Every structure is written in C-alpha cells, then in structure tokens.
Amino acid sequence: MQKFKKIVFWCLVGFAMIQFIPVDKVNKPVDQSKNFIKVENAPKEVVTLLKNACYDCHSDETVYPKYAYVAPFSWSIKSHVNDGRKYLNFSIWETYNQDLKHKMLTRAIEMVDNKMMPMPAYIIYHEKANLSTNERKLLNVYFQKVLDSKKY
C-alpha cells in the first residue's frame, strides 16, 4: 500500500509539473481581405457551418476550450490545430495559388463527404460541429460552386 501511495504521489507531482510547460495559444491577426469567408463571399449559413465545424483547426481564429489549458490535453489540441492549419488555413486563403486552392477544396469536399472532417474526436466535445447530412451537402455544394466559378 505504501508503494502505491508513492506512485500516486509522484504521478500527481509529475502532472502538476507538466502544467508549467507553455503552449502558445495566441492566434495571429486575421487580414479579412485574405480570409476565405470574405474572399469567396460565403453565404451566412455556410459561414456558420465553417465557424462551427472548421475554423477552430483550419484558421487563425481558433477558440480554445477550457480543457485546452490543461497538459497533456493542451499539447494534443495544439498539435491538431497546427496540423489543421498546415493542410488548410482559411484565414490565409488568398495567399494560396490556384492549384493549391483547387487541391484544398477538392480534398475538403472528400473529407466532409466521407465524414472524416470534422474529426470524430472533435465532434464529441463540440456539438455544433456534428454536421447533419444536409449541412454536409450544403458545405460541399458551396465548395464545388467556388471550384467551378473560380476555375481552380
């Protein structure tokens, strides 16, 4: 029993110590002239879907939940946000070339259609991100419309 108490004690000490490892959660300023929503003049219902289901990981407008301030969850969340921004960052949409925009929108359609995005783990904690079939269709129809109209 004494050994168990020592293990628990040191686990708690370790957990407390890792809270001091900082994770940068500061978003870069967003230039609206480069933001997908403004550039592509997204309709209100599409904006709502993007903000609820995509923008936390795929923009510089991430809203971090309270649990994102507790290590080791903070590390995982920041890693997901960094990865999401690496593959598609709606905040810097206008900086991408035509080929990249085409690839990103084509991939987004595929990921939304196959329910790979938003990520199932994200949906668990963000109810608004749990897109219905009709919402997925609306988003993908809009993405396709952008692809067709811009000839990306």
Backbone hydrogen bonds, N-H to C=O, Kabsch-Sander energy under -0.5 kcal/mol:
donor,donor_aa,acceptor,acceptor_aa,energy
5,K,1,M,-2.0
6,K,2,Q,-1.9
7,I,3,K,-2.3
8,V,4,F,-2.5
9,F,5,K,-2.6
10,W,6,K,-2.7
11,C,7,I,-2.1
12,L,8,V,-2.4
13,V,9,F,-2.4
14,G,10,W,-2.5
15,F,11,C,-2.6
16,A,12,L,-2.4
17,M,13,V,-2.5
18,I,14,G,-2.2
19,Q,15,F,-0.6
19,Q,16,A,-0.8
20,F,17,M,-1.9
21,I,18,I,-1.4
25,K,23,V,-0.6
27,N,25,K,-0.6
31,D,29,P,-0.6
32,Q,30,V,-0.9
34,K,31,D,-2.5
35,N,31,D,-0.6
35,N,32,Q,-0.5
36,F,90,F,-2.6
38,K,35,N,-0.6
39,V,35,N,-3.1
40,E,36,F,-2.8
41,N,38,K,-0.9
42,A,37,I,-2.1
46,V,43,P,-0.7
47,V,43,P,-2.5
48,T,44,K,-2.4
49,L,45,E,-1.7
50,L,46,V,-2.9
51,K,47,V,-2.8
52,N,48,T,-2.4
53,A,49,L,-2.6
54,C,50,L,-2.3
55,Y,50,L,-2.7
57,C,54,C,-1.2
58,H,54,C,-2.4
61,E,55,Y,-0.6
64,Y,62,T,-0.7
68,A,65,P,-1.7
69,Y,66,K,-1.7
70,V,67,Y,-1.3
71,A,69,Y,-0.5
73,F,70,V,-0.8
74,S,70,V,-1.8
76,S,72,P,-1.6
77,I,73,F,-2.7
78,K,74,S,-2.4
79,S,75,W,-2.1
80,H,76,S,-2.3
81,V,77,I,-2.5
82,N,78,K,-2.7
83,D,79,S,-2.5
84,G,80,H,-2.8
85,R,81,V,-2.6
86,K,82,N,-1.8
87,Y,83,D,-1.8
88,L,84,G,-2.2
90,F,58,H,-3.2
90,F,88,L,-0.5
92,I,89,N,-1.6
93,W,90,F,-1.2
94,E,34,K,-1.9
95,T,92,I,-2.2
96,Y,93,W,-1.7
101,K,97,N,-2.4
102,H,98,Q,-2.4
103,K,99,D,-2.5
104,M,100,L,-2.9
105,L,101,K,-2.6
106,T,102,H,-2.5
107,R,103,K,-2.5
108,A,104,M,-2.4
109,I,105,L,-2.4
110,E,106,T,-1.9
111,M,107,R,-2.9
112,V,108,A,-2.7
113,D,109,I,-2.6
114,N,110,E,-2.2
115,K,112,V,-1.2
116,M,111,M,-2.6
117,M,111,M,-1.4
122,Y,119,M,-0.9
123,I,119,M,-2.0
124,I,120,P,-1.4
125,Y,121,A,-0.7
125,Y,122,Y,-0.8
126,H,122,Y,-1.0
129,A,126,H,-1.9
130,N,127,E,-1.6
131,L,129,A,-1.8
136,R,132,S,-2.5
137,K,133,T,-2.2
138,L,134,N,-2.6
139,L,135,E,-2.4
140,N,136,R,-2.5
141,V,137,K,-2.9
142,Y,138,L,-2.1
143,F,139,L,-2.6
144,Q,140,N,-2.6
145,K,141,V,-2.3
146,V,142,Y,-2.4
147,L,143,F,-2.4
148,D,144,Q,-2.9
149,S,145,K,-2.7
150,K,146,V,-2.1
151,K,147,L,-1.0
152,Y,147,L,-1.2
